[in-house]
Amino acid sequence: MTTAAAHTASPPAGGPAAPTAPAAPAALSLMLADVEEGLRVFLAGQAHRRPGGRLKGAGPAEAVAELVAAGGKRLRPRFLLSGYLAAGGEPGRGPVRAAMALELLHAAALIHDDVMDDADRRRSRPTVHARHADVHRTNGWFGESRRYGESVAILAGDLAWAYADHLMAGLPAAVAGQWFELKAELIEGQALDVAAAAELLPDPELARYIAVVKSGRYTIHRPLVLGALLAGRTDLTGAFEQYGEALGEAFQLRDDLIDAFGDGRASGKPAGLDFGHGKMTLLLSLAMRSDPAVRTLVERGESGLLREHLAGGAVHADVEARIAHLVARADAALTAAELPPRWRAELRAAARAAAYRTS
């Protein structure tokens, strides 16, 4: 396994220079490999959950397995295991199962998110709903192809969620509480995201809150705390919360910029979806407040023109500056934390990897 920092993109011109990345501690690499093997074995064991008899349609279990096998950054498992090992935990099956659960919960969120966004590609492959709608259409089956594809995707996401809960069963009460909060916040953030887009409400503070709740907490903050609690370290909760909240927001803001200005071939998903759906990201909220023409372009669905209008402008620069500020806050949170130096360095490298990635 390579360290997270090995995937670090260079910061934008004028930004801070990327530090030399330390090698990931050996235990982390080994446990991440265990997560991959664990996911493969677990999902293979669920292969019986598919339509039988004369039915030709693929089942939700196959859809989940295909999405997980297609890859991904595995950030949530990495942060959970980093929190566990940094807190002094010894390699074991419990944290590996928890890391597997996080990846399967992420799969559930992606499958449902793609339905809500009507996205047709994920990890350079057709999304679950798009693929199964095409199967329905190609076979000339009864009913509406779009509804069939979305039905399969909803069920696949629900199944991935059930898998995740199964893997997290039997853990201590403090861990179970964090797991519940993580899931509840994820849904809350998605609901706010949908409402803000429908109302076209350009509120930068709300956009920042959505970024934290929708993605930041469940990507970085909660996984780190889960890891520390699994290792029996409640004293790291505050430092990991400060680090995770700051870096989590930076992670989501970078995701927003990649969607707005990135290359869909590199990210494996369509570019410009947020513009097309009026997603009230910080970028779009600031732009709509400062330039009346932006709202007009959004309402007309002119994603391409909107991209050209905003690329490299003042609002784009403001979001980049916000990311740099958040990375500095994450660094500062680690300074006072009771962590071994190598783990402080690893988490700092991971922060830059997450905040300055290109896909």
VOFI-430730 format. One record per residue (C-alpha): residue in one letter; x, y, z; residue number from 1. Coordinates in pm, 1 decimal. Layout:
NODE; r; x; y; z; k
NODE; A; X; Y; Z; NUM
...
This chain:
NODE; r; x; y; z; k
NODE; M; 0.0; 0.0; 0.0; 1
NODE; T; 114.4; 350.5; -71.8; 2
NODE; T; 84.7; 637.8; 169.6; 3
NODE; A; -202.9; 880.7; 119.4; 4
NODE; A; 49.5; 1149.9; 43.9; 5
NODE; A; 173.0; 960.4; -258.4; 6
NODE; H; -147.5; 1068.3; -432.1; 7
NODE; T; -110.6; 1432.3; -334.0; 8
NODE; A; -168.8; 1685.6; -609.0; 9
NODE; S; 42.7; 1996.3; -608.1; 10
NODE; P; -120.0; 2290.7; -433.6; 11
NODE; P; -244.8; 2571.5; -658.6; 12
NODE; A; 5.5; 2826.4; -782.3; 13
NODE; G; 100.4; 3061.2; -503.0; 14
NODE; G; -7.9; 2812.9; -238.1; 15
NODE; P; 218.0; 2650.3; 19.3; 16
NODE; A; 469.9; 2397.1; -105.6; 17
NODE; A; 379.2; 2035.4; -42.5; 18
NODE; P; 599.1; 1875.8; 223.8; 19
NODE; T; 798.9; 1563.6; 161.2; 20
NODE; A; 563.1; 1279.4; 248.2; 21
NODE; P; 669.1; 1019.9; 503.6; 22
NODE; A; 615.2; 654.3; 427.2; 23
NODE; A; 294.9; 516.4; 576.1; 24
NODE; P; 369.9; 317.8; 891.2; 25
NODE; A; 393.8; -50.7; 805.0; 26
NODE; A; 104.0; -149.2; 1030.0; 27
NODE; L; -129.3; 85.7; 843.7; 28
NODE; S; -34.3; -60.5; 506.5; 29
NODE; L; -87.4; -414.4; 632.9; 30
NODE; M; -424.3; -333.8; 787.6; 31
NODE; L; -543.3; -157.3; 472.8; 32
NODE; A; -448.9; -469.3; 278.5; 33
NODE; D; -654.8; -669.2; 528.8; 34
NODE; V; -949.4; -436.9; 462.0; 35
NODE; E; -926.6; -503.8; 86.8; 36
NODE; E; -908.4; -877.9; 136.6; 37
NODE; G; -1184.8; -865.5; 396.1; 38
NODE; L; -1414.9; -678.8; 159.7; 39
NODE; R; -1342.3; -924.1; -120.6; 40
NODE; V; -1415.2; -1227.5; 96.4; 41
NODE; F; -1722.0; -1076.0; 263.9; 42
NODE; L; -1883.2; -966.4; -63.3; 43
NODE; A; -1805.0; -1298.3; -229.5; 44
NODE; G; -1990.7; -1461.9; 57.1; 45
NODE; Q; -2296.5; -1250.8; -23.0; 46
NODE; A; -2308.0; -1355.7; -389.3; 47
NODE; H; -2603.3; -1585.9; -320.6; 48
NODE; R; -2821.8; -1277.1; -268.8; 49
NODE; R; -2925.4; -1245.2; -632.3; 50
NODE; P; -3236.7; -1324.8; -835.2; 51
NODE; G; -3277.0; -1693.0; -903.6; 52
NODE; G; -3481.9; -1915.5; -1125.8; 53
NODE; R; -3575.1; -1767.7; -1461.1; 54
NODE; L; -3509.5; -1402.3; -1367.5; 55
NODE; K; -3233.7; -1235.5; -1571.2; 56
NODE; G; -3199.1; -911.2; -1377.7; 57
NODE; A; -2882.6; -860.8; -1171.7; 58
NODE; G; -2931.5; -831.7; -798.3; 59
NODE; P; -2833.5; -556.5; -553.5; 60
NODE; A; -2557.5; -775.3; -403.3; 61
NODE; E; -2378.6; -792.1; -737.4; 62
NODE; A; -2412.1; -414.9; -783.2; 63
NODE; V; -2251.0; -345.5; -443.5; 64
NODE; A; -1967.6; -590.7; -508.3; 65
NODE; E; -1894.4; -437.6; -848.1; 66
NODE; L; -1879.6; -84.3; -711.0; 67
NODE; V; -1643.7; -179.8; -427.5; 68
NODE; A; -1423.4; -381.2; -664.1; 69
NODE; A; -1397.5; -79.8; -896.9; 70
NODE; G; -1164.0; 84.5; -644.5; 71
NODE; G; -1181.5; 421.4; -475.1; 72
NODE; K; -959.1; 617.7; -242.3; 73
NODE; R; -1049.8; 420.1; 73.6; 74
NODE; L; -1008.5; 741.7; 272.3; 75
NODE; R; -1251.6; 648.7; 545.7; 76
NODE; P; -1085.0; 315.3; 624.0; 77
NODE; R; -746.7; 490.9; 614.1; 78
NODE; F; -851.2; 757.5; 864.2; 79
NODE; L; -1018.1; 507.4; 1096.9; 80
NODE; L; -710.8; 284.1; 1101.7; 81
NODE; S; -480.6; 585.0; 1134.1; 82
NODE; G; -678.4; 701.6; 1437.1; 83
NODE; Y; -664.7; 352.8; 1585.7; 84
NODE; L; -290.4; 303.0; 1537.0; 85
NODE; A; -200.7; 661.1; 1633.3; 86
NODE; A; -389.6; 602.3; 1958.1; 87
NODE; G; -170.0; 302.8; 2033.9; 88
NODE; G; -398.0; 25.6; 1910.8; 89
NODE; E; -250.3; -307.6; 1806.9; 90
NODE; P; -338.8; -463.1; 1467.4; 91
NODE; G; -648.5; -678.0; 1502.7; 92
NODE; R; -972.1; -791.6; 1341.0; 93
NODE; G; -1203.9; -543.9; 1516.5; 94
NODE; P; -1069.7; -223.3; 1359.4; 95
NODE; V; -1042.9; -395.6; 1020.2; 96
NODE; R; -1412.2; -487.1; 1033.3; 97
NODE; A; -1498.0; -130.5; 1132.8; 98
NODE; A; -1294.3; 1.9; 839.2; 99
NODE; M; -1475.8; -238.8; 606.5; 100
NODE; A; -1806.8; -110.9; 743.8; 101
NODE; L; -1709.9; 247.9; 665.9; 102
NODE; E; -1626.2; 158.4; 305.4; 103
NODE; L; -1956.9; -21.0; 261.4; 104
NODE; L; -2147.0; 270.8; 412.3; 105
NODE; H; -1964.9; 494.2; 165.2; 106
NODE; A; -2073.5; 263.0; -117.6; 107
NODE; A; -2434.3; 297.9; -0.3; 108
NODE; A; -2403.6; 676.4; 3.8; 109
NODE; L; -2248.9; 685.1; -344.8; 110
NODE; I; -2516.6; 463.7; -498.5; 111
NODE; H; -2798.3; 676.1; -355.9; 112
NODE; D; -2615.8; 1002.4; -431.6; 113
NODE; D; -2582.9; 902.3; -796.5; 114
NODE; V; -2958.5; 848.5; -815.7; 115
NODE; M; -3027.3; 1189.4; -660.1; 116
NODE; D; -2778.4; 1357.7; -894.3; 117
NODE; D; -2884.1; 1153.0; -1199.2; 118
NODE; A; -2513.9; 1081.9; -1257.5; 119
NODE; D; -2428.4; 829.2; -1525.6; 120
NODE; R; -2067.5; 746.0; -1430.6; 121
NODE; R; -1887.9; 653.4; -1110.1; 122
NODE; R; -1528.3; 527.2; -1088.9; 123
NODE; S; -1514.8; 538.2; -1470.7; 124
NODE; R; -1805.4; 293.4; -1498.5; 125
NODE; P; -2181.1; 331.6; -1544.2; 126
NODE; T; -2354.9; 408.1; -1217.3; 127
NODE; V; -2577.6; 138.2; -1071.3; 128
NODE; H; -2904.0; 299.3; -1176.1; 129
NODE; A; -2776.4; 388.8; -1524.6; 130
NODE; R; -2644.1; 40.1; -1588.1; 131
NODE; H; -2961.9; -135.7; -1480.3; 132
NODE; A; -3183.8; 105.8; -1667.5; 133
NODE; D; -2984.1; 14.1; -1978.2; 134
NODE; V; -3027.5; -359.1; -1905.0; 135
NODE; H; -3404.1; -304.9; -1879.3; 136
NODE; R; -3409.8; -101.2; -2200.6; 137
NODE; T; -3195.4; -348.4; -2395.7; 138
NODE; N; -3412.4; -644.2; -2296.6; 139
NODE; G; -3734.6; -460.8; -2374.5; 140
NODE; W; -3882.0; -542.4; -2035.6; 141
NODE; F; -4217.0; -413.1; -1914.5; 142
NODE; G; -4235.8; -75.5; -1740.4; 143
NODE; E; -4015.4; 231.5; -1731.2; 144
NODE; S; -3642.2; 166.3; -1766.8; 145
NODE; R; -3545.0; 466.0; -1553.0; 146
NODE; R; -3764.5; 353.5; -1264.8; 147
NODE; Y; -3627.8; 0.4; -1284.8; 148
NODE; G; -3267.2; 122.5; -1271.2; 149
NODE; E; -3337.8; 352.9; -979.1; 150
NODE; S; -3520.1; 74.4; -793.3; 151
NODE; V; -3219.6; -157.7; -823.1; 152
NODE; A; -2989.3; 122.8; -706.7; 153
NODE; I; -3203.2; 209.5; -403.3; 154
NODE; L; -3207.2; -155.1; -299.0; 155
NODE; A; -2832.5; -190.2; -359.9; 156
NODE; G; -2760.8; 112.3; -142.9; 157
NODE; D; -2987.1; -22.7; 131.1; 158
NODE; L; -2807.7; -358.4; 116.8; 159
NODE; A; -2463.7; -195.4; 143.4; 160
NODE; W; -2592.7; -4.3; 448.2; 161
NODE; A; -2714.7; -332.5; 601.3; 162
NODE; Y; -2374.1; -489.3; 538.4; 163
NODE; A; -2207.8; -198.3; 717.9; 164
NODE; D; -2432.7; -228.0; 1022.2; 165
NODE; H; -2370.9; -602.2; 1034.5; 166
NODE; L; -1994.2; -550.5; 1044.0; 167
NODE; M; -2025.0; -290.6; 1322.3; 168
NODE; A; -2247.8; -507.9; 1543.1; 169
NODE; G; -2130.9; -593.1; 1892.8; 170
NODE; L; -1895.1; -299.8; 1941.7; 171
NODE; P; -1867.2; -100.0; 2267.0; 172
NODE; A; -2140.2; 155.0; 2345.4; 173
NODE; A; -1913.8; 456.5; 2285.4; 174
NODE; V; -1823.1; 326.6; 1939.4; 175
NODE; A; -2186.8; 249.3; 1860.1; 176
NODE; G; -2279.2; 606.2; 1954.9; 177
NODE; Q; -2022.5; 751.1; 1716.6; 178
NODE; W; -2140.3; 515.1; 1442.2; 179
NODE; F; -2498.3; 633.6; 1487.2; 180
NODE; E; -2394.8; 1000.8; 1478.5; 181
NODE; L; -2191.3; 943.3; 1162.7; 182
NODE; K; -2489.3; 791.9; 978.9; 183
NODE; A; -2740.7; 1047.9; 1104.9; 184
NODE; E; -2514.6; 1338.9; 1005.6; 185
NODE; L; -2463.5; 1193.6; 659.4; 186
NODE; I; -2838.7; 1187.7; 598.5; 187
NODE; E; -2884.6; 1532.2; 751.6; 188
NODE; G; -2618.8; 1676.0; 522.9; 189
NODE; Q; -2768.1; 1515.9; 214.0; 190
NODE; A; -3113.1; 1648.5; 304.8; 191
NODE; L; -2977.3; 2001.8; 350.4; 192
NODE; D; -2793.4; 1971.9; 19.3; 193
NODE; V; -3113.7; 1876.3; -162.2; 194
NODE; A; -3317.8; 2154.3; 2.4; 195
NODE; A; -3059.6; 2428.7; -60.8; 196
NODE; A; -3035.5; 2329.1; -428.7; 197
NODE; A; -3414.2; 2328.4; -471.7; 198
NODE; E; -3447.0; 2672.3; -313.5; 199
NODE; L; -3133.8; 2812.7; -486.9; 200
NODE; L; -3039.0; 2970.3; -155.1; 201
NODE; P; -2692.5; 3131.9; -179.1; 202
NODE; D; -2586.2; 3124.3; 186.0; 203
NODE; P; -2207.4; 3078.1; 228.4; 204
NODE; E; -2233.1; 2986.8; 596.8; 205
NODE; L; -2496.8; 2723.3; 521.9; 206
NODE; A; -2280.5; 2595.6; 235.3; 207
NODE; R; -1986.9; 2552.3; 473.7; 208
NODE; Y; -2206.7; 2371.3; 725.9; 209
NODE; I; -2339.2; 2136.7; 456.4; 210
NODE; A; -1981.4; 2063.3; 347.0; 211
NODE; V; -1889.7; 1963.1; 701.2; 212
NODE; V; -2201.6; 1758.2; 779.0; 213
NODE; K; -2254.1; 1600.2; 438.1; 214
NODE; S; -1898.9; 1482.4; 386.0; 215
NODE; G; -1638.6; 1614.5; 627.0; 216
NODE; R; -1754.3; 1449.2; 945.6; 217
NODE; Y; -1820.2; 1109.7; 795.9; 218
NODE; T; -1502.5; 1113.8; 588.4; 219
NODE; I; -1245.8; 1226.7; 845.8; 220
NODE; H; -1369.8; 1342.9; 1186.9; 221
NODE; R; -1588.1; 1045.8; 1286.4; 222
NODE; P; -1358.8; 776.2; 1137.1; 223
NODE; L; -1062.8; 913.0; 1335.7; 224
NODE; V; -1264.7; 923.1; 1656.8; 225
NODE; L; -1399.2; 572.6; 1592.4; 226
NODE; G; -1042.8; 449.9; 1558.1; 227
NODE; A; -930.3; 620.4; 1878.5; 228
NODE; L; -1228.7; 479.7; 2071.7; 229
NODE; L; -1159.4; 129.9; 1941.7; 230
NODE; A; -809.5; 172.6; 2087.5; 231
NODE; G; -957.1; 291.8; 2419.7; 232
NODE; R; -837.0; 653.2; 2387.5; 233
NODE; T; -1114.8; 898.0; 2469.5; 234
NODE; D; -859.9; 1176.7; 2531.1; 235
NODE; L; -794.3; 1215.9; 2155.6; 236
NODE; T; -1157.3; 1292.5; 2071.6; 237
NODE; G; -1113.7; 1672.0; 2093.9; 238
NODE; A; -797.6; 1692.1; 1882.7; 239
NODE; F; -936.0; 1454.8; 1620.6; 240
NODE; E; -1259.5; 1653.6; 1608.9; 241
NODE; Q; -1072.5; 1980.6; 1546.5; 242
NODE; Y; -845.9; 1821.7; 1286.2; 243
NODE; G; -1131.0; 1631.4; 1122.2; 244
NODE; E; -1378.0; 1920.6; 1108.2; 245
NODE; A; -1121.4; 2148.6; 942.2; 246
NODE; L; -984.0; 1891.1; 702.3; 247
NODE; G; -1329.2; 1749.9; 632.3; 248
NODE; E; -1451.8; 2087.5; 511.7; 249
NODE; A; -1135.4; 2131.9; 303.5; 250
NODE; F; -1191.2; 1786.4; 152.6; 251
NODE; Q; -1546.4; 1873.0; 47.0; 252
NODE; L; -1447.1; 2214.1; -89.6; 253
NODE; R; -1181.7; 2044.2; -304.1; 254
NODE; D; -1447.3; 1797.7; -419.4; 255
NODE; D; -1663.5; 2092.7; -520.9; 256
NODE; L; -1378.6; 2248.4; -720.8; 257
NODE; I; -1301.3; 1916.9; -891.5; 258
NODE; D; -1667.1; 1888.5; -990.7; 259
NODE; A; -1670.3; 2246.4; -1118.5; 260
NODE; F; -1336.7; 2266.7; -1298.4; 261
NODE; G; -1184.9; 1917.6; -1300.8; 262
NODE; D; -1145.2; 1656.6; -1571.8; 263
NODE; G; -1416.7; 1394.2; -1561.8; 264
NODE; R; -1178.6; 1140.8; -1717.6; 265
NODE; A; -947.4; 1175.7; -1418.0; 266
NODE; S; -1218.2; 1180.0; -1150.9; 267
NODE; G; -1415.6; 893.1; -1303.8; 268
NODE; K; -1743.8; 1085.3; -1281.0; 269
NODE; P; -1908.5; 1358.0; -1488.6; 270
NODE; A; -1780.8; 1713.0; -1435.9; 271
NODE; G; -2018.3; 2002.4; -1377.0; 272
NODE; L; -2298.6; 1806.6; -1210.3; 273
NODE; D; -2316.5; 2049.0; -916.4; 274
NODE; F; -2367.6; 2344.2; -1151.6; 275
NODE; G; -2631.5; 2153.1; -1346.8; 276
NODE; H; -2827.6; 2071.7; -1032.8; 277
NODE; G; -2784.4; 2408.5; -863.0; 278
NODE; K; -2592.9; 2256.7; -570.6; 279
NODE; M; -2529.4; 2536.5; -322.1; 280
NODE; T; -2158.7; 2474.6; -273.3; 281
NODE; L; -1949.4; 2750.8; -120.4; 282
NODE; L; -1821.4; 2833.4; -469.9; 283
NODE; L; -2168.5; 2877.7; -615.2; 284
NODE; S; -2306.9; 3054.1; -305.9; 285
NODE; L; -2031.9; 3316.6; -312.9; 286
NODE; A; -2063.6; 3356.3; -688.0; 287
NODE; M; -2440.0; 3406.0; -680.6; 288
NODE; R; -2409.1; 3666.6; -406.4; 289
NODE; S; -2146.6; 3867.1; -592.6; 290
NODE; D; -2264.0; 3832.6; -953.5; 291
NODE; P; -2633.4; 3837.0; -1060.6; 292
NODE; A; -2538.7; 3676.3; -1393.8; 293
NODE; V; -2450.8; 3354.4; -1212.8; 294
NODE; R; -2809.2; 3288.6; -1099.5; 295
NODE; T; -2928.7; 3337.1; -1456.6; 296
NODE; L; -2676.8; 3083.9; -1586.8; 297
NODE; V; -2776.2; 2833.5; -1316.2; 298
NODE; E; -3148.6; 2872.3; -1386.5; 299
NODE; R; -3086.0; 2822.7; -1758.6; 300
NODE; G; -2877.1; 2512.0; -1695.1; 301
NODE; E; -2574.4; 2663.1; -1870.2; 302
NODE; S; -2314.1; 2456.7; -1687.3; 303
NODE; G; -2044.7; 2501.4; -1950.8; 304
NODE; L; -2079.7; 2879.3; -1960.3; 305
NODE; L; -2089.7; 2892.2; -1580.6; 306
NODE; R; -1767.7; 2695.3; -1560.9; 307
NODE; E; -1596.3; 2935.7; -1801.2; 308
NODE; H; -1738.2; 3235.2; -1615.8; 309
NODE; L; -1602.4; 3127.5; -1276.0; 310
NODE; A; -1277.4; 2948.1; -1359.0; 311
NODE; G; -975.6; 3134.4; -1222.4; 312
NODE; G; -1185.8; 3422.5; -1092.6; 313
NODE; A; -1202.3; 3588.6; -753.0; 314
NODE; V; -1454.9; 3342.6; -608.5; 315
NODE; H; -1245.6; 3047.3; -722.2; 316
NODE; A; -946.7; 3205.2; -547.1; 317
NODE; D; -1153.8; 3265.3; -232.6; 318
NODE; V; -1237.5; 2895.2; -208.4; 319
NODE; E; -871.7; 2799.9; -259.1; 320
NODE; A; -777.2; 3041.9; 20.2; 321
NODE; R; -1040.4; 2885.4; 244.7; 322
NODE; I; -891.8; 2540.6; 178.1; 323
NODE; A; -541.5; 2662.7; 268.1; 324
NODE; H; -677.1; 2815.9; 590.0; 325
NODE; L; -850.5; 2491.3; 683.2; 326
NODE; V; -537.7; 2282.8; 619.9; 327
NODE; A; -345.6; 2517.0; 851.3; 328
NODE; R; -616.3; 2469.0; 1117.1; 329
NODE; A; -590.6; 2092.5; 1081.1; 330
NODE; D; -212.1; 2113.9; 1122.5; 331
NODE; A; -252.4; 2324.7; 1434.5; 332
NODE; A; -492.8; 2074.8; 1589.7; 333
NODE; L; -225.4; 1806.3; 1566.6; 334
NODE; T; 42.8; 2016.2; 1734.8; 335
NODE; A; -103.2; 1983.6; 2082.8; 336
NODE; A; -233.4; 1629.1; 2040.2; 337
NODE; E; -73.0; 1347.9; 2238.5; 338
NODE; L; 46.5; 1158.3; 1933.3; 339
NODE; P; 372.6; 988.5; 1835.6; 340
NODE; P; 573.5; 1211.8; 1596.0; 341
NODE; R; 546.5; 966.7; 1305.9; 342
NODE; W; 165.9; 970.9; 1331.8; 343
NODE; R; 157.0; 1347.7; 1352.6; 344
NODE; A; 361.7; 1353.4; 1030.5; 345
NODE; E; 139.0; 1090.1; 868.1; 346
NODE; L; -178.7; 1283.7; 948.4; 347
NODE; R; -27.9; 1608.2; 821.9; 348
NODE; A; 66.6; 1438.6; 496.6; 349
NODE; A; -282.4; 1289.7; 474.2; 350
NODE; A; -430.7; 1639.1; 517.2; 351
NODE; R; -242.2; 1773.4; 217.6; 352
NODE; A; -330.8; 1463.0; 16.0; 353
NODE; A; -701.5; 1514.0; 83.4; 354
NODE; A; -706.3; 1892.1; 37.1; 355
NODE; Y; -492.9; 1914.8; -278.7; 356
NODE; R; -597.1; 1604.9; -472.0; 357
NODE; T; -701.1; 1624.0; -838.0; 358
NODE; S; -965.1; 1350.8; -844.5; 359
